[in-house]
């Protein structure tokens, strides 16, 4: 029987923030983690803002707008054009939603 030896391949430091905000419900964990990740090195300042109020609807909208408007979004221009056309025509063709594919074009 072949034996394997455990080898350490990386080291890292765990930093515990005593006053870090806590998620208050059981379903916003992904949004909450994303929000904390975007704080960068300003966790204390971000934590104060999150303690005041974490509005999951507002965070979802903010994330959607960030993803939509990001320069790496290859469908960005087409989506902007579709919204512009809808605004000009006053129609409801956006009601069916926007079709997303899992791979970039």
Protein Blocks (a to p, Z undefined) as FASTA:
>chain_A
ZZdddddfbdcdddddfklccdfbfklmmmmmmmmmmnmmmlmmmmmmmmmoccfklmmm
mmmmmmmmpmklmklmmmmmmmmmmmmnopaklmnopaddfbdZZ
